[in-house]
């Protein structure tokens, strides 16, 4: 009897072709759509009762929409976080986009010497430009800052296994990854010194021995400690490293190459030039944070060390492709030409409150007559991306209370717009922060809110 019921249920399950016909057209490859249909029908087979055909189609449609939403696409960032890791960190400058459009669809001299017509070195220009920008003898690039750290650790621990690092710098970065785990995955052994809140120069001195490969300092770019705290200055660690004849490497993380004070931020983010001037043998930092370029791990410092890193077999596995070089090259040129206002992440930090307030008022005027309560509010912007954790910037927000929707439903509807508009809920309002929305996106914000209000709750 049980087998008869199962057999009848199988007969009730619609064919794949019937579901596909009911779905209509989607802007996704047909093999993906077919795969989703088959997976959903397979789940239906496991149920005690077969749903109605319309319910099955709705289930499939929901899965397709979820898949569609996971495709990489632009979003409008109204969160008030400038370098938002979940949103791809720093937006690229127009010059970087232009470079991508030229290099992407054509052949290039990536590893070709135009003078000799022989094989050339990958990244010669970008390495020289980065070295000049950082005040270094030499520089090189890998695919992110974690990769830079792995490469450095692998090289220096080839014969000596220990990395000396303060317990107060064993930070966790995005995605649950921890600096200590990354170092150990590279084959090194951690020699932790000091306490979480206090590490002295003597703590480092006592830990250095015949197995010490290097002293590593990791900048606390994504958190801060206050109160009963102490840590040696980089210059003090440099002096100790030279006395003990071990390399000193500083992971700066955030990639600030200009003084952050010029953005009206009191907190100072150390720059590669400052760390190298203090005597660090090598520094590493991210390309897609305050540097304002594509994802990359930039290493700068003494030529003997950068040259040795490039000879490591692992270097080939971590190297960047032509598109990263193109975008990074354009971004470095902007820094060298002192055109940092053309770098979007930096430009957003420099917008005046008066300009933000004028834009917010214009958007609010265009939303009059909709079933919304709208007011202009004050925002507190974070730089984000694991940078300047103590600092916030004042900003202007559009504060919305929808009459026909809950705040959560209203926010969810805006996320379905093309492009999705993403804000945040605070103090019983849905908020959009204008500092992280580009001026050319204001029309799209208005369109998204009008389209949402036109839908039946």
C-alpha positions in Angstrom: 0.0 0.0 0.0 2.8 2.4 0.9 4.5 1.8 -2.5 1.2 2.5 -4.2 0.9 5.9 -2.4 4.5 6.8 -3.4 3.8 5.8 -7.0 0.7 8.0 -7.1 2.6 10.9 -5.6 5.3 10.6 -8.2 2.7 10.7 -10.9 1.4 14.0 -9.4 4.8 15.7 -9.6 4.9 17.9 -12.7 7.4 17.4 -15.4 10.4 19.7 -15.6 9.3 21.1 -18.9 5.8 22.0 -17.5 7.4 24.0 -14.7 9.8 25.7 -17.1 6.9 26.8 -19.3 5.1 28.2 -16.3 8.1 30.2 -15.1 8.5 32.3 -18.2 11.7 34.0 -19.1 14.6 34.8 -16.7 17.8 36.7 -17.4 19.8 33.6 -16.2 21.4 30.8 -18.2 18.8 28.1 -19.0 21.0 25.3 -17.6 20.9 27.1 -14.2 17.1 27.4 -14.3 16.7 23.8 -15.2 19.0 22.8 -12.4 17.0 24.8 -9.9 13.7 23.2 -11.1 15.1 19.7 -10.8 16.4 20.4 -7.3 13.1 21.7 -6.1 11.1 18.8 -7.7 13.5 16.5 -5.9 12.6 18.1 -2.6 8.9 17.7 -3.4 9.4 14.0 -4.0 10.5 13.7 -0.4 7.3 15.2 1.0 4.4 13.2 2.3 2.0 15.2 0.1 2.5 16.8 -3.3 1.8 20.6 -3.2 -0.5 22.2 -5.8 1.2 23.0 -9.1 1.1 26.8 -8.4 2.8 26.3 -5.1 5.6 24.3 -6.7 6.1 27.0 -9.3 6.2 29.6 -6.5 8.8 27.5 -4.7 11.0 27.3 -7.8 10.5 31.0 -8.5 11.7 31.9 -5.0 14.8 29.7 -5.4 15.6 31.4 -8.7 15.2 34.8 -7.3 17.5 33.9 -4.4 20.1 32.6 -7.0 19.6 35.8 -9.1 20.1 38.0 -6.1 23.4 36.3 -5.3 25.0 37.4 -8.7 27.6 40.1 -8.4 25.8 43.4 -9.0 26.1 47.1 -8.1 24.3 48.3 -4.9 23.5 51.8 -3.6 25.2 52.0 -0.2 23.2 54.1 2.2 24.7 52.5 5.4 27.1 55.2 6.3 30.1 52.9 6.1 32.5 54.2 3.4 34.8 51.2 3.0 32.2 48.5 3.4 33.8 45.0 3.2 30.5 43.3 2.3 30.0 45.8 -0.5 33.4 45.3 -2.1 35.4 47.8 -0.1 36.7 50.9 -2.0 34.9 51.8 -5.2 37.3 52.3 -8.1 38.2 55.7 -9.6 37.0 56.5 -13.1 40.7 56.4 -14.2 40.9 52.8 -12.9 37.7 51.9 -14.8 39.1 53.4 -17.9 42.3 51.4 -17.5 40.2 48.2 -17.1 38.2 48.9 -20.2 41.5 49.3 -22.2 43.4 46.4 -20.9 40.5 43.9 -20.4 39.3 43.5 -24.0 42.8 43.6 -25.6 46.2 42.0 -25.5 48.7 43.8 -23.3 52.4 43.9 -22.5 51.8 42.2 -19.1 55.1 40.2 -19.4 56.5 41.5 -22.6 59.4 44.0 -23.0 58.5 46.4 -25.8 62.1 47.5 -26.1 63.8 44.1 -26.6 60.7 42.1 -27.9 61.6 39.5 -25.2 59.8 38.3 -22.2 59.5 41.1 -19.6 58.9 41.3 -15.9 55.3 41.4 -14.6 54.5 44.6 -12.8 57.8 46.6 -13.4 56.0 49.9 -13.6 53.7 49.4 -10.7 56.5 48.2 -8.4 58.6 51.3 -9.2 55.7 53.6 -8.7 54.7 52.0 -5.4 58.2 52.1 -4.1 58.4 55.9 -4.8 55.0 56.5 -3.2 56.0 54.5 0.0 59.5 55.9 0.2 60.9 52.4 -0.2 63.8 50.9 -2.0 61.5 48.4 -3.7 57.9 47.1 -3.7 55.8 44.2 -5.0 52.2 43.1 -5.1 50.2 40.0 -4.4 46.5 39.4 -4.4 45.6 40.6 -0.8 47.2 41.7 2.4 46.7 38.2 4.1 48.6 36.7 1.1 51.3 39.3 1.6 51.7 38.2 5.2 51.7 34.5 4.3 54.4 35.1 1.7 56.5 37.1 4.2 56.1 34.5 6.9 56.9 31.5 4.6 60.1 33.2 3.4 61.5 34.2 6.8 60.6 31.0 8.6 62.3 28.7 6.1 65.2 28.1 8.5 63.9 29.6 11.8 60.3 28.8 12.8 59.3 31.5 15.3 57.4 34.8 14.8 57.5 37.1 17.8 54.2 39.0 18.1 52.4 40.8 20.9 49.3 39.2 22.3 47.5 42.5 22.0 48.0 42.3 18.2 46.6 38.8 17.5 43.5 40.4 15.8 40.6 38.7 14.0 39.9 40.0 10.5 36.9 39.6 8.3 35.2 36.2 7.9 36.4 34.9 11.2 40.0 34.6 10.1 42.7 35.4 12.7 46.2 36.7 12.2 47.6 33.9 14.4 45.9 31.2 12.4 47.1 32.7 9.1 50.7 32.7 10.4 50.5 29.1 11.7 48.9 28.0 8.3 52.0 29.5 6.7 54.1 27.0 8.7 55.4 29.3 11.4 55.3 29.0 15.2 53.9 31.9 17.2 55.9 33.3 20.1 53.4 35.4 21.9 54.7 38.1 24.2 53.2 40.5 26.8 49.6 40.6 27.9 46.5 41.5 26.0 46.7 45.1 27.2 50.4 45.7 28.0 53.4 44.6 26.0 56.8 46.1 26.8 60.0 46.3 24.8 61.6 44.0 27.3 58.9 41.4 26.6 60.1 41.3 23.0 63.8 41.3 24.0 63.3 38.2 26.3 61.5 36.3 23.6 64.1 36.7 20.8 66.3 33.7 20.5 68.1 31.4 18.0 64.7 30.3 16.5 63.4 33.8 15.9 62.7 34.5 12.3 61.3 38.0 12.6 59.5 40.5 14.9 56.0 41.2 13.5 53.9 44.2 14.5 50.3 44.2 13.4 48.5 47.6 13.4 45.3 47.5 15.3 43.3 48.9 12.4 39.9 47.4 13.2 39.8 47.9 17.0 41.4 50.0 19.8 42.2 49.6 23.4 42.2 52.3 26.0 42.9 52.6 29.7 45.7 50.5 31.3 47.6 49.8 28.0 51.1 49.9 26.7 52.9 48.9 23.6 56.4 49.9 22.2 56.7 52.4 19.4 57.7 50.9 16.0 61.0 52.8 16.2 61.8 51.1 19.5 61.1 47.7 18.0 63.3 48.6 15.0 66.2 49.4 17.2 65.7 46.1 19.1 65.5 44.1 15.8 68.7 45.6 14.5 70.5 45.0 17.7 69.3 41.3 17.7 69.9 41.0 14.0 66.4 39.9 13.1 64.0 41.5 10.5 61.2 43.7 11.7 58.0 43.7 9.6 54.9 45.8 10.1 51.5 44.9 8.8 49.7 48.2 8.4 46.5 46.7 7.0 44.5 49.8 6.1 46.6 51.3 3.3 46.6 54.9 4.3 49.3 56.7 2.2 48.1 60.3 3.1 47.5 61.8 6.5 44.0 61.0 7.6 43.9 64.3 9.5 43.2 66.1 6.2 39.8 64.4 6.1 38.8 66.1 9.4 39.6 62.9 11.3 41.6 63.4 14.5 42.8 59.8 14.6 46.1 59.2 12.7 46.5 56.1 10.6 50.2 55.2 10.2 51.5 55.3 6.6 54.0 53.0 4.9 56.4 55.9 4.4 56.3 56.6 8.2 56.9 53.0 9.1 59.8 52.6 6.7 61.3 55.9 7.8 61.2 54.5 11.3 63.3 51.6 10.0 60.9 48.7 9.3 62.5 46.3 6.9 59.2 45.6 5.2 55.6 46.8 5.5 52.4 45.3 3.9 49.0 46.8 3.5 45.7 46.5 1.5 45.1 48.1 -1.9 41.3 48.3 -1.5 40.9 50.2 1.8 42.2 53.7 2.3 44.5 53.3 -0.7 41.3 53.4 -2.8 42.2 50.8 -5.4 41.4 47.1 -6.2 42.0 44.2 -3.9 45.8 43.7 -3.5 48.4 43.1 -0.9 51.2 45.6 -1.3 54.7 44.9 0.2 57.3 47.7 0.4 60.7 48.0 1.9 64.3 46.8 1.4 65.1 45.6 -2.0 67.0 42.5 -0.8 63.8 41.3 0.9 61.3 42.1 -1.8 63.5 40.4 -4.4 63.8 37.3 -2.2 60.0 37.2 -1.8 59.5 37.3 -5.6 61.8 34.3 -5.9 59.6 32.2 -3.6 57.6 29.5 -5.4 54.5 30.6 -3.5 54.8 34.1 -5.1 53.4 32.7 -8.4 50.4 31.3 -6.7 49.7 34.7 -5.1 50.4 37.1 -7.9 47.9 39.5 -9.4 46.4 39.4 -12.9 46.4 42.1 -15.6 43.1 43.6 -14.4 44.4 44.2 -10.9 47.6 45.7 -12.3 45.6 48.0 -14.6 43.4 49.3 -11.8 46.2 49.5 -9.3 48.4 51.3 -11.7 45.8 54.0 -12.4 45.2 54.4 -8.6 48.9 54.8 -7.8 49.2 57.4 -10.6 46.5 59.4 -8.9 48.3 59.3 -5.6 51.6 60.3 -7.2 49.9 63.2 -9.1 48.3 64.3 -5.8 44.9 63.8 -7.3 43.4 61.9 -4.4 40.1 63.7 -4.7 39.5 61.6 -7.8 39.6 58.4 -5.7 36.0 57.8 -4.6 36.6 56.4 -1.1 38.7 59.6 -0.3 36.3 61.9 -2.1 33.3 60.6 0.0 35.2 61.5 3.2 35.8 65.1 1.9 32.2 66.1 1.0 30.9 69.0 3.1 27.9 68.7 5.3 26.3 71.6 3.4 26.4 69.7 0.2 25.0 66.6 1.8 22.2 68.6 3.4 21.3 70.2 0.0 21.1 66.8 -1.7 19.0 65.3 1.1 16.6 68.2 1.0 16.2 67.9 -2.8 15.5 64.1 -2.5 13.0 64.8 0.3 11.2 67.4 -1.9 10.8 64.8 -4.7 9.3 62.3 -2.3 6.4 64.6 -1.2 3.0 63.1 -1.5 4.1 59.5 -0.9 2.7 57.6 2.1 5.9 58.3 4.0 7.0 60.4 6.9 10.3 62.0 5.9 12.8 64.1 7.8 16.5 65.0 7.5 18.6 63.6 10.2 22.2 63.6 11.4 24.4 60.6 10.7 27.6 59.3 12.1 29.7 57.8 9.3 32.4 55.1 9.9 35.3 54.8 7.5 35.0 51.0 7.8 37.1 48.3 6.2 39.1 47.7 9.4 40.4 51.3 9.5 40.2 54.2 12.0 38.1 52.3 14.6 37.8 55.3 17.0 36.7 57.8 14.4 33.3 58.8 13.1 32.4 61.6 10.7 29.3 63.7 10.9 26.8 63.2 8.0 23.3 63.8 6.8 20.6 61.1 6.6 17.1 60.8 5.1 14.9 59.4 7.8 11.8 57.6 6.6 8.8 56.1 8.4 6.5 54.3 5.9 2.8 54.4 6.6 1.9 51.2 4.7 4.9 49.0 5.5 6.8 47.9 8.5 10.4 49.3 8.6 11.8 45.8 7.9 9.5 45.2 5.0 10.2 48.6 3.5 14.0 47.9 3.7 13.5 44.5 2.2 11.6 45.9 -0.8 14.3 48.5 -1.5 16.8 45.7 -1.6 14.8 44.2 -4.5 15.1 47.3 -6.7 17.6 47.4 -9.5 20.1 48.4 -8.3 19.3 47.5 -4.7 19.2 50.4 -2.2 20.6 49.4 1.2 20.1 51.5 4.3 19.7 50.7 8.0 17.1 50.9 10.7 17.7 53.0 13.8 15.6 54.9 16.3 12.4 53.6 14.7 13.3 55.1 11.3 14.7 53.7 8.0 17.8 55.7 7.3 19.8 56.4 4.2 23.2 58.1 4.8 24.0 60.5 1.9 27.8 60.4 2.5 28.0 56.9 1.1 25.6 57.5 -1.7 27.1 59.0 -4.9 25.4 62.2 -6.1 24.7 60.6 -9.5 22.7 57.9 -7.6 20.2 60.3 -6.1 17.7 59.9 -9.0 17.9 56.1 -8.5 17.2 56.4 -4.8 14.1 58.5 -5.6 13.0 56.0 -8.2 13.4 53.1 -5.8 11.4 54.7 -3.0 8.6 55.7 -5.5 8.5 52.2 -6.9 8.3 50.6 -3.5 5.5 52.9 -2.4 3.6 52.0 -5.6 3.5 48.4 -4.6 0.6 46.9 -2.6 1.7 46.0 0.9 
